[in-house]
Amino acid sequence: AAEHLVQLNPIMGVLFSIYIAFAVLCVLNIVTGVFVENANAITRSDADNMVMEELNAREKWLGEMKGVFERADTDGSGALNLHEFTRYVQNSHVQAYFRKIGLNVERDNAKALFSLVDLDGNGVIELEEFVEGCAQFVGNARQLDIARLRRDNKVIAKQIRNLTKILQGETIDN
């Protein structure tokens, strides 16, 4: 077909070739767009899968922690006292499980861990306290945790300065 256009007018042959090249580029652009859209869809579903896996892992962890709590609660009261907790963590299988989830619980530090997990300080640990307390000690420190500690340290330092001034008879400036 291009030969006939070239015979009529050479400029028509050049324009026809440009038209064909433009049409081919358009088709290639559409095919590329389809591939990119499919890749984006796969990436989105992969992110959704990662979120679902994380939620499932969290649910599994919560179930495991509930099982640990129920096995430790030998009197069935729904709360652990210090005696139940220390007796339970003396089992080497329990210690190995705690190490597996990232908590280093030994006979020596069971009392200290109990006091840290006993968030309200009433001497017994309920299920929610147990799970929340253990969750605080598992994993790496998050930026939010570090920021909260910094803020708390500044507040405490200011309170100490103010108390020092009060004890020395100075006025407090805010």
Disulfide bonds with the S-S distance in Angstrom:
none
